[in-house]
Amino acid sequence: MDRTPITETLLHQGELNLPFQAVSPPIFQTSIFCFPSYEEFRDALADESTHFLYTRGNNPTVNLCEEKLASLEHAEKAKLVSSGVAASSLAILSTLKSGDHAVVVKDCYSWVQYFFNTYLAKFNIEHTYVEGTDVDEFARAIKPNTRLIYLESPTTLTFKLQDLAKVAALAKEKGIKTVIDNTWATPFFQNPIDLGIDLVIHSASKYIGGNSDVVAGVIAGNAEDMKVIFDHQFLPLGPAPDPFQAWLIMRNLRTLHLKMPQHYQNALALATMLEQHPKVEKVLYPLLPSFNQYELANRQMRGGSGLFSFQLKTDKLDDVKRFVNALHYFKRAVSWGGYESLVFPAAVKFADTDPIPHDRMTLIRLHAGIEELPMLKEDLLGALQAVQGYDDAAPKI
């Protein structure tokens, strides 16, 4: 099926008749909308999903952003919400009720795990975690009351993939809804709806926002599912995005097609360099030929983003600290997906006195920003020199 060219979506879609022939969409920074008659007021109250009544529901700036996001994800509708956690929570809640069961990818985002482990457990909603790399594992985990399969491909610390087409086919056969977190790949590199997935979510704080200056989330899917989410999850819980937030996202979307290839090129080059370094045990990046799911990555994605992990070849936490503290351009911070390069050591979530599993102690997540590649290579090689036992024969830039 023919698709709208990405630059038409990013630069032109929904913008042919902007007020006063404005080039940039205006920000409708208003909380309420008024009506010329009693009858029109009544109609808006009767169906808020198709009217501008209160910005907690619809807003012209927000809706234009949603139109672009839906087109990017090859979805009928999209809903912008106040955070990525809100997007995942609303999508999950739309599929489950008390007594239901979900199958969940084990290495999904930690707050999604909290939502299943703690929040939903209070309402007698069960779940089973699976590694997700084998579709048969999903089949074995399904119960008579399973209503949801929750995916994240790739996962954002270990980068495990799920075969989306096979999982979607299994779910449809069983009448089970599928939800995927597509934040890592973005719609530029992966479109899960084309592979049969029902609902796609994003933390728009990452690549969709793109500048580390906005917190938001996105849900995209068919019109029927999105109407259920709007009426029964979004309006009652109220995670409304601000119009200025939506405008900032649209501003970043103008250059999404330029920035994502740069993130990809930088990440692949850095991952390749680290893989050859004597102080590195292993690199986890789905688009590396050495990655154990490389063939699947190439089959269901058109490329990769800037986020990957590697294991430092050490058994000492102090080596991890030396490496992290020696970095100059890679900022020490949570999150990812902005223009800047970041480092997140998995061990930082543990107190120094806590026992840390070896695979977490040595695991370091990097985000390759859009800086020039030589400066990022130099930064990483310099930090590796700070690790005790550094081999002077290590590769240079």
Stockholm file with secondary structure:
# STOCKHOLM 1.0

chainA/1-397         MDRTPITETLLHQGELNLPFQAVSPPIFQTSIFCFPSYEEFRDALADESTHFLYTRGNNPTVNLCEEKLASLEHAEKAKLVSSGVAASSLAILSTLKSGDHAVVVKDCYSWVQYFFNTYLAKFNIEHTYVEGTDVDEFARAIKPNTRLIYLESPTTLTFKLQDLAKVAALAKEKGIKTVIDNTWATPFFQNPIDLGIDLVIHSASKYIGGNSDVVAGVIAGNAEDMKVIFDHQFLPLGPAPDPFQAWLIMRNLRTLHLKMPQHYQNALALATMLEQHPKVEKVLYPLLPSFNQYELANRQMRGGSGLFSFQLKTDKLDDVKRFVNALHYFKRAVSWGGYESLVFPAAVKFADTDPIPHDRMTLIRLHAGIEELPMLKEDLLGALQAVQGYDDAAPKI
#=GR chainA/1-397 SS CCCCCHHHHHHTTTCTTCGGGCSSCCCCCCSBCCCSSHHHHHHHHHCGGGSCSBTTTCCHHHHHHHHHHHHHTTCSEEEEESCHHHHHHHHHHTTCCTTCEEEEETTSCHHHHHIIIIIGGGGTCEEEEECCSCHHHHHHHCCTTEEEEEEESSCTTTCCCCCHHHHHHHHHHHTCEEEEECTTTHHHHCCGGGGTCSEEEEETTTTTTCSSCCCCEEEEECHHHHHHHIIIIIHHHCCCCCHHHHHHHHHHHTTHHHHHHHHHHHHHHHHHHHHTCTTEEEEECTTSTTSTTHHHHHHHCSCCCSEEEEEESCSCHHHHHHHHHHCSSSEECSCCCSSSCEEEEGGGGSCTTSCCCHHHHTEEEEECCSSCHHHHHHHHHHHHHTSTTCCTTSCCC
#=GC SS_cons         CCCCCHHHHHHTTTCTTCGGGCSSCCCCCCSBCCCSSHHHHHHHHHCGGGSCSBTTTCCHHHHHHHHHHHHHTTCSEEEEESCHHHHHHHHHHTTCCTTCEEEEETTSCHHHHHIIIIIGGGGTCEEEEECCSCHHHHHHHCCTTEEEEEEESSCTTTCCCCCHHHHHHHHHHHTCEEEEECTTTHHHHCCGGGGTCSEEEEETTTTTTCSSCCCCEEEEECHHHHHHHIIIIIHHHCCCCCHHHHHHHHHHHTTHHHHHHHHHHHHHHHHHHHHTCTTEEEEECTTSTTSTTHHHHHHHCSCCCSEEEEEESCSCHHHHHHHHHHCSSSEECSCCCSSSCEEEEGGGGSCTTSCCCHHHHTEEEEECCSSCHHHHHHHHHHHHHTSTTCCTTSCCC
//
